[in-house]
């Protein structure tokens, strides 16, 4: 028998979002999931091939794959915002180049990434003197520091776990990350702390770090989630961890 049906606006009657996740990333989807559990908002994921080791060379390789990967996101309804979830690759490739590549597949979507999002978040928090925590090897950490400095920020202190393997980064304990953030952030000249890398688990400790330090603490994932919400005109207050969402 033939059944009658009606159609509506679907799940994304408020906003449709896309997220490009690294093949090696085991963290960001789990940290994003509760934040985007919003009626009328969808968050669709696609994965981009990524190397198990993080170096400037392996990060740059992803540039050529961005358009094809973005094209795998649903397009029956135009996506409002697409996030490319890699801080270090966005820093190496450049935010404008990331946006151009993604918009070849989704011309009307606004595009962001953790590098762009962190700059927007620090401006929102009026933070100028930054403490930075990264899991990266020296050449990648240096690129992140240069990004901040090139945008008028002062990097007061940098601490790194010195890791190139994504699998190791995903298994750095939140307690270790908290210790690192607090060690870097206790410098009196630091206005705010930025913990870089979407694969680094930070959401369990961001607010505890802020309480201990008395200053804002953001991560790649908190900044990216916040910025995607802002670009999609989604209310951010109370949706995520830390002062950024106040």
Secondary structure by P-SEA (a helix, b strand, c coil): ccccccccccccccbbbbbbccccccccccccccccccccbbbbbbbcccccccccccccccccaaaaaaaaccccccccbbbcccaaaaaaacaaaaaaaaaaacccbbbbcaaaaaaaaaaaacccbbbbbbcccaaaaaaaaaaaaaaccccccccccccccaaaaaaccaaaaaaaaaaaaccccccbbbbbcccccccccaaaaaaaacbbbbcaaaaaaaaaaaaacccccccccccccc
